[in-house]
Amino acid sequence: MFVSQAFAQTESPDAVVVPPVDPAAPVTGEVVHVEEGHEGGFPPFETEYFPSQLLWLAITFGIFYLVLKKVILPRIAGILENRRDRIALDLEAADRMRADADEAQAAYEQELTEARDRAHKIALEAKESARADAESERKRIDGELDGKLGAAQVRIDDIKREALKDVGAIAEDATDAILREVARIEAPRAEIAGAVNAVRS
């Protein structure tokens, strides 16, 4: 619907004179011309707007792709790479500590075997001359060896526990960071620890 004074000078069958809102207002002679055959519709559903819509869709998608490629994906890749390197280093350190613990255990077992052999030899040599003394000496040596073995076992357990504790804490930190920064999920620390323990077991 258009209001124009050009139609005031042209008489046409589809021209309608609009009375003034205020009865006291003077008549200006404006004519309202109503176009026939035009039906208003929703512009996004009209085919004449499709090219511009496709153009803006391509521009928006291109901008989003560039932001995703230049900003978001490199940042996520950097975070994952740092976490992966840190976990690899910590796992390597844990493997070294476990190897050291195994070597210590092997050395203590060898020392225990040698000490028992010595004790057995002493017992055999002293069997005829001082059976009672040899028996008490053997018991004393066995007690010392048991103490050494217990201390060695405690040390080995401490080393293994320390190594595995570091690996578990690192895995929990990495899982928490990935959930918060990539998936935007805030998970309780207890649930993350339970999930890591379930995977490790």
C-alpha positions in Angstrom: 0.0 0.0 0.0 1.6 3.3 -1.1 0.5 6.9 -0.4 1.4 9.2 -3.2 0.2 12.6 -4.4 0.9 11.5 -8.0 -2.3 9.5 -7.9 -4.3 12.5 -6.8 -4.2 13.8 -10.4 -5.0 10.4 -12.0 -8.4 8.9 -11.8 -8.3 5.1 -11.6 -10.8 2.5 -10.6 -8.6 1.2 -7.8 -8.0 4.5 -6.2 -9.6 5.1 -2.8 -10.0 8.4 -1.1 -9.0 8.2 2.5 -10.9 10.6 4.8 -8.9 12.6 7.3 -8.7 11.3 10.8 -9.8 14.6 12.2 -13.1 15.8 10.8 -12.0 19.4 11.2 -8.8 18.8 9.2 -8.9 20.1 5.6 -9.0 17.6 2.8 -5.6 17.5 1.0 -6.7 15.4 -1.9 -4.3 12.5 -1.2 -5.3 9.3 -2.8 -4.4 5.9 -1.5 -3.5 3.5 -4.3 -3.9 -0.2 -3.6 -1.9 -2.6 -5.7 -3.8 -5.7 -6.7 -2.3 -9.2 -7.0 0.4 -8.5 -4.4 0.3 -10.8 -1.3 2.8 -10.2 1.5 4.8 -13.3 2.5 7.7 -14.3 4.8 10.9 -13.1 2.9 13.1 -16.0 3.8 10.6 -18.3 2.1 10.4 -16.3 -1.1 12.7 -17.4 -4.0 13.8 -13.9 -4.9 15.7 -13.7 -1.6 17.4 -17.1 -2.0 20.7 -15.8 -3.7 21.3 -13.2 -0.9 20.5 -15.8 1.7 22.9 -18.3 0.2 25.6 -15.6 -0.1 25.3 -14.6 3.6 25.2 -18.3 4.5 28.5 -18.9 2.7 30.0 -15.8 4.3 28.9 -16.8 7.8 30.1 -20.4 7.3 33.4 -19.2 6.0 34.0 -16.8 9.0 33.0 -19.6 11.4 35.3 -22.0 9.6 38.2 -19.6 9.8 37.6 -18.9 13.5 37.4 -22.6 14.2 40.5 -23.4 12.2 42.7 -20.5 13.3 41.6 -20.1 17.0 39.6 -23.0 18.5 41.1 -26.1 17.0 44.8 -25.0 17.4 44.1 -24.2 21.1 42.4 -27.6 21.7 45.2 -29.3 19.8 47.8 -27.5 21.9 46.1 -28.4 25.2 45.8 -32.1 24.2 49.5 -32.2 23.0 50.7 -30.7 26.2 48.7 -33.1 28.3 49.8 -36.0 26.1 53.5 -35.0 26.5 53.1 -34.6 30.2 51.4 -38.0 30.7 54.1 -39.6 28.5 56.9 -38.1 30.6 55.2 -39.1 33.8 54.6 -42.6 32.6 58.2 -42.9 31.5 59.3 -41.7 35.0 56.9 -44.2 36.6 58.3 -47.0 34.4 61.9 -46.0 35.5 60.9 -46.1 39.1 59.2 -49.4 38.7 62.3 -50.8 37.0 64.4 -49.5 39.9 62.1 -51.1 42.4 62.3 -54.4 40.5 66.1 -54.2 40.5 66.2 -53.4 44.2 63.9 -56.4 44.8 66.1 -58.7 42.8 69.2 -57.4 44.6 67.6 -58.0 48.0 66.5 -61.5 47.0 70.0 -62.3 45.8 71.5 -61.0 49.0 68.9 -63.0 51.0 69.8 -66.2 49.1 73.5 -65.6 49.7 73.0 -64.9 53.3 70.9 -68.1 53.7 73.6 -70.1 52.0 76.2 -68.7 54.4 73.9 -69.4 57.4 73.4 -72.9 56.1 77.1 -73.5 55.7 77.8 -72.1 59.1 75.2 -74.4 60.6 76.8 -77.4 58.8 80.3 -76.6 59.9 79.3 -76.0 63.6 76.9 -78.9 63.7 79.4 -81.4 65.3 81.2 -79.0 67.7 78.5 -76.6 68.8 75.1 -77.6 67.8 73.3 -75.3 70.1 75.5 -72.3 69.3 75.0 -72.9 65.6 71.3 -73.1 66.0 71.1 -69.8 67.9 73.4 -68.1 65.3 71.2 -69.4 62.5 68.1 -68.1 64.2 69.7 -64.7 64.7 70.8 -64.5 61.1 67.4 -65.5 59.9 65.8 -62.8 62.1 68.1 -60.2 60.6 67.4 -61.4 57.1 63.7 -61.3 57.8 64.0 -57.8 59.0 66.0 -56.8 55.9 63.4 -58.5 53.7 60.6 -56.7 55.5 62.3 -53.4 55.1 63.1 -54.1 51.5 59.4 -55.1 50.8 58.2 -51.8 52.5 60.6 -49.8 50.4 59.5 -51.5 47.2 55.9 -51.0 48.1 56.5 -47.3 48.8 58.3 -46.9 45.4 55.5 -48.6 43.5 52.8 -46.8 45.4 54.5 -43.4 44.7 54.9 -44.2 41.0 51.3 -45.3 40.6 50.0 -42.4 42.7 51.6 -39.9 40.3 50.2 -41.6 37.3 46.7 -41.6 38.8 46.9 -37.9 39.7 48.1 -37.0 36.2 45.3 -39.0 34.6 42.7 -37.3 36.8 44.1 -33.8 36.0 44.1 -34.6 32.2 40.6 -35.9 32.3 39.3 -32.9 34.3 41.0 -30.5 31.9 39.6 -32.2 28.8 36.1 -32.3 30.2 36.2 -28.6 31.2 38.0 -27.1 28.2 36.8 -29.4 25.3 33.4 -30.7 26.4 32.6 -27.8 28.7 31.6 -30.3 31.4 32.2 -29.7 35.1 32.5 -33.1 36.8 33.2 -33.6 40.5 36.7 -34.7 41.4 35.4 -37.8 43.1 33.6 -39.0 39.9 36.7 -38.4 37.8 38.9 -40.3 40.3 36.4 -43.2 40.3 36.4 -43.3 36.5 40.2 -43.3 36.3 40.5 -46.0 39.0 37.9 -48.1 37.1 39.9 -47.8 33.9 43.2 -48.6 35.6 41.8 -51.6 37.4 
